[in-house]
Amino acid sequence: MSKERSIQRFGEKLHSLRISHGLTLKELAIQLGHAAHGYISELEAGKKLPGVEFVLGVARLFNVTTDQLLKDELELTSQDVINQASEIHQTNFMENEGDTSH
């Protein structure tokens, strides 16, 4: 399996997770601690290879394993993505419920 193919699969998976969670490139960049979204855009397009810290951050944010992100033979099933999105939205909602500043 070529290295180029691995890069493309990571980008496809990242894009799928981002879209399924209703995040823009900019919102994802902010959640992962990046000032700009250009790097993420290039990852999704398969133009760059992700660093270890980035992969770990994505795995933590979306509650997936690094194997799921990096191994081409492992797919992110639609049900997995839906369940993860639901869990993250519920957690965000619960955190915002305690926020009385608005």
Secondary structure, DSSP 8 states (H G I E B T S, - for coil): --HHHHHHHHHHHHHHHHHHTT--HHHHHHHTT-S-SHHHHHHHTTSS---HHHHHHHHHHHT--HHHHH-TTS---HHHHHHHHHHHHHHHHHHHHT----
